[in-house]
């Protein structure tokens, strides 16, 4: 084990498990002829405590080095204690701001260009057909007076009440607000003044995104009474676009998994399994036709995983494209907000309404968004890694390659991305663990984390506690690995327009979340499979296999969501997956 003279964080680790007053550093004693044993101060940092902390930090000092550390560590501990005594508001972001751009990299499209076209089809008599209609169809009916925003809102609220309890996907409906917004939308339509493609469209919001005067409890018992005074920026923007908020949708507690203070959110295709998470409610409610679209969030798979499980289109935008003001902070340098929908075009229209810089999020920036639904995949260069598609492989993953080829794309073989000098990809987990533990430090130190339902080894309470033993030096060096990952992926994406592969192909989920690259989950069909175990490892009560959706992920360059959408729409159109619906309960 290496010997180092600088040892800054292991002492804080020793303090972390001590719930009472400040620790004091005890200098190394001067030997005497006949020392008199003294009562041990259990709060003191002495040689034995420091030696034990060294093992946790992965370093080893000799007696001389240890004595020198003991002489100065008291001041370090007192600084930490004074800082912890101050209340840090949840909206206060760190001074260090993550920028995913590599110097000299493209800055995105030259100008904003989002094409909007509405369908002109008859209104069906079947309410379920209306509920599952894409936004382009709903918008056409609204603009031609074939349906009203109030009727759409009432239909959504009815379906949320009827199916929400069985799926455990609804934290609360927003009836009064929805009907108020729907009436306002109808008044504007009557004057010929629609606000955009989302005008009058019912939607649902993950319950980590603030809504003024409406409880936003983060799916967690300690925050059950939390009622924000202001809407999150994305909620404000969707209201300005005329969208109608019908529900706050369940989230795994503190944005992890599908276990929340209201139960376990279910997959509408097979309610014997959870929906995955943490955008559990947004995925389940959208897939089940309870809302037309939803907003979720991702730090490490929270849009991708439930989209795969429930069969929604999941768009995780480039880091910084969508502002997070008013959303629960989990990891300031990784959190992203994005739409979950039933078609790629719907996702892009939602993204167009919510993206852009905002004073409440220091990482958000305005970068033009370019999207044209009439553009196909012809001429696109789509990368793929052959070893991710082993023969016979997963046929519904290989189907995406065949669909892109038939739609005119050129498939380009790539090797998996690698890091230089044997740097490990899993070092990229360190910023997530440390920032999340920092965001919820007060919850941990107050022991209110004991109120959370899930208390397993992989659950947040244990993760937050363990993260306090990660040294600051290891965090900084993990960030240096992150810089190397940004450089490597920038070069890896350079020869292609996008890359397609299995959604959990190593190292893509962790790597692209850490580097801020966008991704798009699209369905490729149905496959019969047994239900997955729960987030906490609980086996399903009924293991009968059922048809469930499967898909792939497209990854792209920073700010290039428009080209991802072109490839996604090609897969969707070729395989006919946009019309897939789960069975009726």
N, C-alpha and C positions, 0 to 999 in steps of 0.2 A: 504494500500500500504506500502511496506517495507521502513524503514528509513535506509539509508546507508551513511557513511561518504565519501566513495570513489565515485567520480562522474567525470568520465574522458571524456566521449564522447558526452554528451548532448550539451556541448558548441560548439563543432564542428558542431552539427546539426543546431544550431542557425546561425552559420556563413554560412552554405551551401547555404542559400537562398539570401545572400547578395553579389551582383556581384561586389562591388567596393573594396576599400582599406581595410587594416586590421582592425579588431575590437579591441577595447581596453577594458580592465576590469575596471570597476568603483567600488572602495571599497565602503562598506556601509557607508553612511554619518553619522557624529557625530551630534546628535540632538542639536539644538540651540534654544534660546528663540524665535527668530523671523526669521526663515529661509527665504532667498530670493529665489524665484523660478528662476531657471536657464534654459536656452534653452535646450531642450532634444537633446542629441547626438544620432542620429538614428543608428550609428554604434557601440555604446557602449554596453557592456554586463553589465546590472545593475540587481537589484533584480527582477524587473518585467520580464525581459527577461529570467533570470535563472529560475524563477518560471514557466514560460510558457514552457521552454525546459524540465523541470522536468516531465511535463505531457506527453510529447512525449516519454521520456525515460522510463516512467512507474515507477518513484520513487518520493518520497516526502521528503523534508528537512525542518527543522525548521529554524527560523530566524538566530540562532547562526551558524548553519551548512552552511547556504547559504552565510553568510558573510565571513566565512572562505574560501569557494570555490572561491568567487569573488576575494579574495586576491591573489590567485595563478593561476587563469585560464588564465590570460593574456599571461604568458610564454607558456602555452600549445597551445594557439591559434597561437602565433608567430612561434612556431616550425612547426605547420601544414602549415602555409602560406609559410614559407621558403621552405618546402619540395615540395609544389605544384608549386613553381617557377621553379623547376628543371624539365627537360624533361626526362621522363622514356621511353626508347625504348620499343616497343611492344614485343620484344624478351626477355626482362628481366623478369625472373620468380621470385616469392618470395623466400626468403631464407628458409622458412618452406616447406618441401617436404612431400607430402602425400604418405604413404606406406600402401597399403591395407592389407598387411599380418598381421595376428595375430601371436604373438610369439608362436613358436612350430607348426605352421600350415604347411601342405605340400608345397613343393616348386615347384610342377609341375612334368611333366614327366622326367625320368632320362636322356633321350637322344632325339635328334631330329630325327624324323622318319615320313616322309610324302610320302606315296605311290602315284605314278603317273602312270596312265594307259590311253592310248588313244583309241578311238573307231576306228573301220575300217568299215565304212558304205559308200555307194555311195553318191556322191555329187548331191544334188537335182538341178533341173533346176530353181526352184522358188527362187528368191532372198530373199523373206521374210522367207522362211524356213532356208536359210543360216543365216540370221540375228538373228534368234531365237535359233540357234543351241547352245548347251552347249560347254564349253571350251574344254572338252575332245574330242568332235567331230570336232570342228574347228582345234584343234591341230593335230588330225589324218589326216585331209585333207591337212594341211600345210606340214606335214612331208612326205606325200606320193605324194606331187606335184600336188594334185588335185585342189588347189587354191593357190593364192599368198597373201602375207600380204598386198600388194598394192591394190589388188581387195577388200579385206576385209575392208581396210581403206576407199577406195572410196565408198563402199556400206554404211558404217557407216556415212560418211560425207554427202552422198546424203540423207539418212534417217533423219539425224539431220536437214538438211535444209528443207526437205519436211514436217516433222511433228513437228519440234521444235517450230515453231512460234505458231501453234495452241495450243500446250501444254504449251507454255511459260516456257520451261524447259532449254533453252540453253542461257547461258550468252554470249558465243562466241565460234565459232568453231576454231580449231587450224590446219587449212588445211596444211600450209607449214610444220609445225613440224610433223604432222601425216604422210605425204607422205615421208618426210625425214627418219623418224623412220621405216616406212614400207619398204622402199627400202633397208635400212640397214639390216632389219630382213630377207628379201629375199636373200640378198647376203650371210648371215651366213647360211641360210638353204641350199643354193646351195653348200656350203662347208661342209655340214653335221655337223654344229656347233650350234644347237639351244641352247638358253640360259635357257630354262626351260619351264614349261607348259604354261606360259603366252606369250611365244614368238610369235609375230605377231598378238596378240589379241587386238582389238580396245576397248578403255575404256574411261570413262569420269570422271572428277574430280570436286568435289564440289568447288564452287568459294570462299571458305575461305582458300583453300590450295594453296600456292604460286607456280607460274610457271614463270621461269625467262623470262623477256622480254614480258610477256603476262599479260595483266591486270588481277588483282585479286582484285575485288572491294567489296567483302564481301556482295554483294547484297544491298548496302547502298549508297545513294546519296552523303554523305560527302566524300566517298572514291572512287568516280567514276574514278579518274585519278591515282589511285594507281597501279604502275607497279613494281613488285619486281625484284631484281637483281639476285636472286638465287632461284632454285627449292626447294620446301620442301623436307625433307628427304624421305618421302614416294614416291614422284614423282621421285626422283633420283633412288630409289630402283626398282621401276617398270620399269624405262627406262633400268636399268641394267639387268632386267629380260626379256627384249625384248618386253614389252608391248607397244602399239601404242596409244598415247594420241590424241584423236580426238576432245574433247570439254571441256570447262569449263561450268559446269552445275549450274543452278540457286540454290541459297540458300535464305531462308527467311532472311531479312535484319539482319545482325549481328547475324546470326545463331538462328533465332526464327521464327517459322511459315513458311507460303508459300508466304507471301507478300514481294516482292522485288522491286528494282527500275525498273525492266522490266515488272512488272505486277503481276499476281497471277498464280503460277504454277498449272497446271491442272492434275487431275487423268485421265490416259488414258482409264480407264474402264468407266468413266462417267465424261466427261469434264465440266459438270454443277457444279462440286464441285472442290475444291482445292485438291492438293495432300497431304496436311498436310506437316509437316516440322520438322526441318529445312532442312533436307537432301531431299528437295523437288525435285529438278532437278535430282539428282542421282536415286531416286526411280522411277520417271516418265519415264525418258529416258531408264532406264534398263528394266522396265516393258513393254515399248513400242517397245523394240528391236532396239533402236537407237544406243546403245553400248552394248558390251557383259557383262561388269561389270562397276561398278562405286565405287568411294570412297566417303564416307560421314563422318559425325561426330555426336557424341551424348554427350550431357551434361545432359539432362533430357528428353529422348524420341525422339531425333531427328533422330535416325535410326529406332527405333521401330515403331513410329507412321506412318511415310510415307510408311514403308514396309507393315504395316497392311492395309493402305488405298489403295496402288497401287498394292499390291500383289507381292512383291519381298521377297526374302530371305534376312534378315538383320542380320548381325553378329556384335554385340558389344563386342569387346574383353575385357579381364581383363584389368583393369586400369594399365598402364605402359607397356603393351605388345607391343604396336605400338607407335613409337616415333612421337611427334607432332611438331618437329622442322620445322618452316616455315608455320605452320597453325595458323590461327587467334586465339589468346587466348581469351577465354570467362571466363572460370573458371579453373584455373591451377590445382586444386585438383580434378576436375571432368571430364574434357574434354577427349574424347577418339575418335580415328579414326578407321573406320572399313569398310568392303566391303558391298555393296548391289548387289545382283546377282539374277539369276533365278534358281539356284540350290544350295544345301548345299555343294556339292563337289566343285563347282566353288568358293564359299566363302572361303573355307579352302585353296584352292590353292593360292588365292589372299593373305590371311593372311600369308601363308608361305613365300611369297615374301617380305612382308613389315615389319615383326616383328623383334624385337631385339633392344638392347641398342643403344644410339646415344648421342654424346656430346652436341647436341643442345637441348636436353630435359632431365633435371635432374631427371625426374620421370621414364624415360624409362629404362628397364632392359632386359637382354637376359635370357629367360627361354625357354627350349626346347619345341617344338611343336610336338605332336604325332598324326598322323591321317592316317587311313587306310580305304579307301572307301569300301573295301570288308568285313569289320567287320559289323555285324548286331547288333540288340538290344538284341539278346538272352543273358540271364543271367544278364541283367542290372536291377538295382533297381531304379524305377522312382517314385518319390514322387508326390503326388497331394493332394490338400486340398478339401475334399468333398463339403464344403459350397461354393466353387468357381464354382461348377458344379451343381446348384440346378435343380431339375426336374421341367419341362422338359428341362430347361436350353437351352443353345445354342447348337443345334445339331452338328454344325461344330467344336465346342470345345470338346464335348464328343467324337466325331469321332477320335480325337487324342488319347484319352485314349484307345479306342477299337483297334486302329491301333497298338499301342505299345504292347498291350496285345497279339494280334494275331502274332506279330513279336517276341514273346518270352520274353518280359520284364515282370518283376514282379512289380505290382503297389502297392505302400506303402502309406497308409493314413497318412497325417500329419495335425497338427493343424496350423493355420496361425502363422507366426512369430510375436512375441510381444517383447516390450522393458520393462525392469525392472522398478519398482518404478514409474509407471504411466508416464514415459518419453514419450512425444508426437513425433510421426514420423515426423510431419511437421516441427519440429526444424531443420531437415536436409536440409530444404530449405535455411536456413540462410547463410551458406557458399557460396552457389551459388549466392544469391542476392548481398552479399557484394563483392565477388571477381569480379563478372561481373561489378558492379558499379566502382570498382577500375580500372579494365582494360580499361573502357571507361570514366574515370574521365575527361580527357581533352575534350572529346566530350560534356559532360554535362556542364562543367563550361564555355566553350566557346559559349554555346547555338547553336552549329552546329547540335545538335540533332533535332532541329526544322525542318531540311531539310528532315528527314525521312518521308516516306509516311504514315506509320501507327502511329497514335498519340493517340490511345485509352488508357483507364485506365490500361489495361494489357500489353500495348506495352512497349518496352524498355525505351523510354525517361522518362515516368512516373515511371517505375520500378527503373531506375537508380537514379532518384531524391529522391524517397521515401527511397531507401536503405541507403542513407547518414545519415538517422536518426536511423539506427540500431547501438546500442552501441558496442564498442569493447568487453565489458564484456559479452554481449549476444552472440557475435560471438564465443568467447573462450568456453563458456559453451555449445553452440550448437555443437562445435567440440568434447566436452566430450560425448555428446549424440551420436555423430557419432562413437566414440570409442566403446560405449556400443552396437551400432547396428552391428559393425564389429564382436564383440564377439558373439552376439546372432545369427547372420546368419551363422557364422562359425560352431557353434554347431548345428544349424538347418539343414544344408546341410550334416552333418557328416554321417548319416545312409543311404544316398541314393547317386546314381550316378548323378542324375539331378532331377529337379522338373519341371512339366509341368502345365500350367494354362492359363487362359485368360490373354492377354497381359497387361491389365490395372487393374488386380486384386490388390486390396489394401493389403499391401503397396508396392508391388514389384517394380514398376518402380522407385519410389523415393528411396526406401531402397537399392536396388542393384546398382543403379547409385552411391549412396553415399558410399557404401562399396567397390565398384570396381569389383563386381562379373560379369562374362560374361553372355551374353544371346544370344539366337538365335531365330529369328522369322521365322516360316515356315507356308506355306499355307495349309489349310485343305479343301478348296473347294470354291464354289461360293454361294452367297446368294443374293436374290433380296432385295434391300433396297432403300429408298429415299436418295438423296444426302445430305451430311452434310452441316451445315452452314459454312461460311468462318471463317478463323482465327480471324477476327475482329467481328464475329457475324453476318455478312451479310447473309441473306437467299439466297438460290440459285434462279436464274431466272427461272429455269425449275425444278420442284420438282418431275418429273416423276421417279418412281423407276426403277432401272436397275440392272442386275446381276453384282455383284462386289465381289472381293476376300475377304476371311476371313481367319484368321489363329490363331495360338496360339504362346506362347513364352515358350522356354525351358531356365531355369536358371541353372547354374552349379557352381562348386567350382572354386576358383581362378586357372588360368593357365590350366584349364581342358576343353578347347574348343574342343579337339578331341572326348571326350565322348559326349558332347553336339551334335556334328556332327553325331555321330552314331545314337543317338535317332532321330535327325532331319531327317536323310536319311531314317530311318525306316518309319516315318510318311509319308514322301514324296513318297516313293516307294509303300507303302500300299494303299495310297489314290490317287496316280497317278496325283499329282498336279504340278510336275515340267514342264509339257508340256502346262500348261494353258497360253493362250494368250488373250490380250484384243481385242475387235473388231476393225476392220480396220476403221480409221476415215472416 
